[in-house]
């Protein structure tokens, strides 16, 4: 393995006087699980640990590819060591991923499998929400129009009853508004927020 491959994989070539021979392999892989397992239950930290483990696995897979592509009988031991290191790191990645609670919609995974951009899913969801919002707004406007039309028709047929209905409705709305303001202005500790009247 030349220095360019070492730089790409993050491995260190052994010194001329020591280290194990064969493909520039580091003799013992340091397992980051002891270092990363000390951290708390911070979701962002857990996610970063999983991302780091994935990147380490990708590096190990690349090293394994290089070892297999230049395989000879003398590189069997380094190959086995790299396979064992990969299995250990995959196990570490699984343990770290159990601490992460990330929900990814299947539609996003299917889009990625189809080679499409997952932002398309977000765009489609937003467009769907906009369309549903327009439909709901249309229904609300239709009910408001129906209510207005019914009140006009009732006012022609029963003017006294409609007038008393409007008075009751106005009193009820004022009471609801007063209660909402009162509940909103009181703080949890019992103090009252004072709002300046404009």
N, C-alpha and C positions, 0 to 999 in steps of 0.2 A: 504494500500500500504506500503510495507516495505522499508527500506533504500536502498536496491539494486534497487528496481523499481524507487525510487526517483532519484537515481544517473543516471539510464538509461534514464529517461525522462527529467531530468533537473528541476524537480519541487522541491520545498522546503516544507518540512512538517511543519505545523503550530506549533507554540510554545505551550507549555502545558497550559499557562494561557490565550492565545488569539488566534485569527484567526477563520476562519469558519471551522466547522468540516466536516468530510466526505471525505474519500479517499485521504487525504493529499493534497488537491487542494489549489492552491494559489487563494485567494478570487478574485482578479482582475488581469486580464491579461494586461500587459503593451503592448500597440500597438507601434511597432517600426516605423510605417509609419511617425509619426511626426519627429522622429529623422532622418530617412533615406531620407525623402523628401527634406531635407535642402540641400543635396549634389547637385553638378553640373551635367552637362550633359556628364560626362566622361563615355564612354561605359563600361570600365572595372569596374568602381564603380557601374554602373547600374546593370551589370551582377552579381557582388558580392551581391548586395542587393536582387536580385531575388533568388540567391542561398541560402542566409540566410533565406529568407522567405519560400523557399521550405523546408529547414531543420526544421524551426519552425513548419510548417504545418505537417511534418512527426512526430515531437514530440507531437503535439496536437492530431494527429490521434492515436498515441500509447497510450496517456493518455485516450482518448475516448474509445479505445479498453479495457483498464484496467477497466474503470468505468463500461462499459457495461457488461464485463465478470463477475464482482462482483456486479451486479445490485440488489438492493432491494428498497423498497419504500422510504427509507430514503435518497437514493442517487439520487432521481429524480432531485432535484434542482442543485446539482453539474453537473449532466449529461446535463441539459439544459444550464448551464453556459458554459460548455466546448463546446457544439454544437454552441452556439453563438460566443464563442471565435474562433472556427474553421472557421465559416462563415466570421467573420471579417477579419481573417488573409488570407483566400482565396481571399477575395475582395482586400485586400492590395497587395497580390501577383499578381493579375490581373493588378492592376494599375501600379505596378512596372514593370511588363513585357511589358507594352505598351511602355516604354522608351527604351527597348532593341530591336535592329534590328538585329536579328540573323537568318540567312538563313540556314536551315538544309535540305539537299536533302531528298526526300521521300524514296530513296533507303536505306539510313541510318536508317530511322525510321522503314522501313519494315524489315531490317536485325535485328534490336533490337527486334521487335515484334516476329520474328522467333527464337529468342534466340541465335543469332549469334553475333560475335564480329564485331563492326562497322569498325575496322581496315581492315577488308576484303574489304570493299567498297573502301577505300583508295588504297589498294594494287591493286584491279581490275582496278581502274581509271589510276594508274601509268602504269600498264601493257598494258592497252589499248592505252595510249599515246605513249608508247615505240613502240608498233606494228604500230600505224599510222605514227610515225616518220620514221620507217624502210620503210614503203610503200612509203612515200613521198621522202625519200632519194633514193629509187630505181627509182622512176619516174624522179627525177632530174638527176641521173646518166645516165638514158636512153636518156634524152634529150641532155645531154652533148655529149654522144656518137654519137647520130644522127647528131648533129651540126658538130662535128669533121668529121664524114663520109661525110656529104654534102659538107663541105669545101674542103675536099680532092678530091671529084668527080668534084666539080666546078673548082678547080685549074687545073685539067687535061684538062677540056673543055675550060675554059676561064681564062687563067693565068693572063692576064693584069687586068681584072676587079676584080679578087680576090685580087691582090696586092694592087690596089687602095682602095678596101673595107677594107683591114687590116690596111692601113695607116689612113683612116678616123676613123676607130674603135679605133686605138691607140690614136689618137688626142682627140677623144671624151672621152675616158676613163681617159686620163691625165687631161683634163679640169674638169671632174666630180670630180676627186680625189682632185684637187687643190681647187675647190669650197667647197668641204666637209671639207677639212682641215681649210680653211679660216673661214668658219662658226663655226667650232668647236673651233678654237683658240681665237675667239673674245668673250669677256665676255659681260654680259648684260649692264654693265655701260660704254661700249665703249673701255675699255682697251684691249690690246692685250696680250695674253699669249705667252711667248717666250719659245720655246722648244729647248733644246740643240740638235744639230745634232750629231749623233753617226757615 
